[in-house]
Amino acid sequence: MKIIKFAVLSALAGIVTGCSTQPPTPQVSLSDLPNCLDANYDETLRLFTIKNMMERSENPAKNPANQQCLITVSPRGRVASASQLAADRYTIYLSEGGQGGAGGALQNVLLGGGGGGGGGAGARETQATVYLTEGIYKLTIGAGGAGGHACMPHLGFGAGPGWNGSPSNVVRVATGEVVIGERGADTYARPARAQQERMAQAYDRLTGAQPGHGGFGPGMASGGAGGRPVIVNTFTNPGTSQAVLAEVGESKRTSGLAGAIVAPGFIADVRSGGAPGSTPAAVRDQNVEAGAGGGGGATSLAAGGAGGGETRDHKYVAPERGSLGSGGGGGEGTLTHCSAGARGGHGYIAFRRVGAPEASGRDLSGPRAKLTSMK
């Protein structure tokens, strides 16, 4: 049983629980995996993340769900090198991939419905303080979920839900022990598109979720709802619509993981949720106001992606991708235009050595400068 969470278009964004029928992906041979410090280490942020990923298919289920690499822990007392860690106690911080924002849907001027897609939720973040013994460890870093596809009215398709981010973990190779993260992350396979959309629709009927709801889940910063039109039927103004504006994604403040990740020289601050799509105040156009996408939810290290919208002169503004596990922005949905949601941010894994920082080699004790932008 896999837990699958959705940031859905102007119909739903939330958590859907269901059984994925996708077979697990085969494990990658250890000999084919790169050294983590060479392939996935960010020198500036001093953490491991996905730095580049080729997405060759428009179908998210056919693109890589994660990146994997190996890191060697040398015997205790030996000085860490540029390609190894020394055996010691470490606090490990881990994030899954963030949810993708939902696609926007065309508005129906007569019956209501449609509007901006909900923003994806920021990923769950966990931490554990463990003693890393000598040996080889495999890191699986979950990719951010793809944004929901844009509506295709000429083919009769509505907008798609945002895809869930992939799980991450750290495994000791010699024993198969999961040090932190979700078991089976290295063989995780995304559900097929049709299966995902059926589960999203079933959850929508089950919960009666409000249109354009942002993604949410335990331990996750919720995505903001997308804008939508509401038909107001009165005797004097039958069929008149009012705009429900898009919402900002939830922030992640310096508490819990955000506070605990503080290390010498690292100043954690408040990470804001993604902004809603732009709605020009000078253009009192309810079609535009009701069509903006919701902002993505934040993580401790990154703000959520902004929702899609329009400029003052009605030029389309694409939703922003998430970063370091934060949620992607929702796509725009107006009377004449609908767009896809943005991808969620890739996950991350950070090692903070308990006590003194590394004496030499690459310093994994924590970023030395205040992080002001993680996009």
Protein Blocks (a to p, Z undefined) as FASTA:
>chain_A
ZZddddddfkbgcddddddfbdcdddddfklpccfklmmpcfklopaddfbdcdfbfblk
lpcfbdcdddddddehiacdfkbccddddddddddddddddddddddfknggedjddddd
ddddddddddddeddddddddddddddddddfknopacdddddddddddddfknopafbd
cehklmgccddfklmmmmmmmmmmmnopaehiacddehiacddddddddddddfklghia
cddddddddddddehjlmmmpcghiacddddddddddddfklccfklmmmpccdddddfk
bccdddddddfkopacdddddeehiacddddddfkbccddddddddddddddehjadfbh
jdfkbpfbdcfbfZZ
